[in-house]
Amino acid sequence: QVQLQESGPGLVKPSQTLSLTCTVSGDSITSGGYYWTWIRQQPGKGLEWVGYIYHSGATFYTPSLKSRLTMSIDTSNNQFSLSLNSVTAADTAMYYCARDPHRGYFDLWGQGMLVTVSS
Amino acid sequence: DIQMTQSPSSLSASVGDRVTITCRASQSISTYLHWYQHKPGKVPKLLIFAASSLHSGVPSRFSGSGSGTDFTLTISSLQPEDFATYYCQQSYSDRTFGQGTKVEI
């Protein structure tokens, strides 16, 4: 049974970099041709697609975050990561990693990680 | 950017009711439209993909229809466990979610 699990600091200071990792267990991150995805939900708001990375390292980011966002993949450890720099309080959110089976929808989600941006 | 607009933003319903939620895209997206259920403190759950295909394990009281710009999610007989927020999401260009529809008692 494939599972996703987010990890990282739950508190980040303004202007610093938010870094999260998603560990994939139960299958190889290189199998199946999946797009490994990040989605966030700011408090009281709806879901927001952040971007995805393919096992080749190819990435696609949402335009509104593209200038601050970097995603990477570590196939040897079956992990993919998100790095968002110059964060503000507006980046406070529940961050989910998810799997897109190359068909545009998200069929498997991590439990989510709440990240608060505050001094 | 493709904008997704759901209506209503919230609705009140009773167990056994037939519930319909609408999602409209700002441009044609063919059938690149998917629906999710999200309960507080839980992980979003895929219900419908490609506008009308039921995801594995999802009860048959959920159904989806539409193409182009207008789509609907229907719950044929609302059950207690269906009270949640529902989101549509397009994958025609990038990925965008609707703002959500909260189904309340």
Interface residues (C-beta under 8 A of the other chain):
Chain A: T37 G46 L47 E48 W49 F60 T62 P63 Y96 D100 R103 G104 Y105 F106 D107 W109 G110 Q111 G112
Chain B: D1 Y32 H34 Y36 H38 V43 P44 K45 L46 F49 A50 H55 Y87 Q89 Q90 S91 Y92 D94 R95 T96 F97 G98 Q99 G100
